[in-house]
């Protein structure tokens, strides 16, 4: 059974098509996460739920989306059954196959402060780590620059996150002070 392709706003709570598509297998495409703490609308604070631009709630009734998205993430497609629950319509993905994440994106470079002794190279203390929002399918190079090139450089101009991984440690060169 192929899902009906719909707009998130049309099937969100009080959307023009929300009643017509309740109980129907639907899909939304190229959507952006707008909240990972949606309005509870009468229920205890929802966990593992998020909302999309257009107001459509994504529920974890059958499947918890993993990795859990962050606000602003783009998701290529979410398929599931539209359900009415807690005074809201919610899209219920059935399994991992119902969620097609967008391309991997840089999540963060952390921690905010690291230490490395002048005249040394390699890992900092604690290790400076590049993290992606999901595992990468192929080796992915992330370019990193230093604002103080005369004091600190990055080995190779960045770091490669290996295929199948979500993060990699950055190797630094602390030049003489």
C-alpha positions in Angstrom: 0.0 0.0 0.0 1.5 3.3 -1.0 0.9 6.2 1.4 -1.0 9.3 0.5 1.5 12.2 0.2 0.2 15.2 2.2 1.3 18.6 3.5 2.0 18.7 7.3 -0.3 21.7 7.8 -3.2 20.0 6.0 -3.2 17.0 8.4 -2.1 18.8 11.6 -4.6 19.3 14.4 -7.5 21.3 12.9 -5.9 21.1 9.4 -8.3 21.1 6.4 -7.7 17.3 5.8 -7.0 16.1 9.4 -10.4 14.4 9.8 -10.4 12.9 6.3 -6.9 11.3 6.8 -7.3 10.0 10.4 -6.5 6.3 10.3 -4.9 6.5 6.8 -1.3 5.7 5.8 0.2 9.0 4.9 3.7 10.5 4.2 5.1 14.0 4.5 8.2 14.9 2.5 11.1 17.4 2.9 9.9 18.6 6.3 11.7 20.6 9.0 11.5 19.9 12.7 10.3 23.0 14.5 10.0 21.8 18.1 11.4 18.9 20.1 9.2 20.0 23.1 5.7 20.3 21.5 2.7 21.7 23.4 1.4 18.8 25.6 -2.3 19.8 24.8 -3.7 18.3 28.0 -1.4 15.3 28.3 1.5 15.0 30.6 4.6 16.4 28.9 5.1 14.3 25.8 8.4 12.5 25.5 10.0 11.3 22.3 7.6 13.4 20.3 8.4 16.4 18.1 6.6 18.7 15.7 7.2 19.7 12.1 6.7 23.1 10.5 3.1 23.2 9.7 2.2 21.9 13.2 2.1 18.2 12.6 3.1 16.1 15.6 5.2 13.0 15.3 4.5 10.4 18.0 6.6 7.4 19.2 3.6 5.1 19.7 5.1 2.3 17.4 8.6 3.6 16.7 10.9 6.2 18.3 12.7 8.1 15.6 16.5 7.6 16.1 18.6 9.5 16.1 16.1 11.8 17.7 16.0 15.0 15.6 17.0 18.5 16.7 15.1 21.7 16.0 15.9 22.8 12.4 16.7 19.3 11.1 15.4 18.4 7.7 13.8 15.0 7.3 13.4 13.7 3.8 10.3 11.7 4.5 8.1 10.4 7.3 5.5 7.8 6.6 2.9 6.5 9.1 -0.7 6.3 10.2 -2.4 9.5 11.2 -4.0 9.1 14.6 -6.2 11.3 16.8 -4.9 11.3 20.4 -4.9 13.7 23.3 -6.9 16.3 21.2 -4.3 16.2 18.4 -3.7 14.5 15.2 -0.3 12.8 15.2 1.7 10.9 12.6 2.7 7.5 13.9 5.7 6.0 12.1 5.6 2.2 12.2 9.3 1.3 12.0 12.8 2.6 11.0 11.7 2.1 7.4 9.1 4.8 7.7 11.7 7.6 8.5 14.2 8.8 5.9 16.4 11.3 7.4 17.9 14.1 5.4 21.6 14.2 4.6 24.0 14.2 7.5 24.9 17.6 8.8 27.4 19.0 11.3 25.8 18.9 14.8 28.6 20.4 16.9 32.2 20.9 17.6 32.9 20.3 21.3 33.8 20.9 24.0 33.9 24.7 24.0 37.3 24.8 25.6 40.2 22.4 25.2 43.9 22.4 26.2 47.1 21.5 24.3 50.6 22.4 25.2 52.6 24.7 23.0 54.9 22.9 20.6 52.8 19.7 20.6 50.4 18.1 18.2 47.7 15.5 18.4 44.7 15.2 20.6 43.7 18.0 23.0 42.6 17.5 26.6 39.7 16.9 26.6 39.5 15.7 23.0 38.0 18.2 20.5 35.3 16.3 18.7 33.3 16.9 15.5 29.8 15.4 15.8 27.3 14.9 13.0 23.5 14.7 13.5 23.6 11.0 12.3 26.0 8.4 11.0 27.6 9.2 7.7 27.4 6.7 4.8 30.8 7.6 3.3 34.0 9.1 4.7 33.0 12.8 5.2 35.6 15.5 5.5 34.8 18.5 7.7 37.0 21.5 7.1 38.1 23.4 10.3 40.1 26.6 10.5 41.7 28.4 13.4 41.2 32.1 14.0 44.8 32.1 15.4 46.8 30.3 12.6 50.1 31.6 14.1 49.3 29.8 17.4 47.1 26.8 16.4 46.5 24.8 13.3 44.4 21.8 12.5 46.1 18.7 11.1 45.1 18.3 7.5 42.8 21.4 7.6 40.0 19.4 9.2 38.9 15.9 10.1 37.3 13.0 8.3 34.3 11.3 9.9 34.6 7.7 8.8 31.8 5.9 7.0 29.4 4.5 9.6 30.4 6.8 12.3 28.8 9.9 13.8 31.9 11.7 15.2 35.7 12.0 15.0 38.4 13.6 17.1 40.3 16.6 15.7 44.1 16.5 15.7 45.6 19.9 16.6 49.1 21.5 16.2 49.9 24.0 19.0 52.7 26.1 17.7 55.3 27.7 19.9 54.0 30.7 21.8 
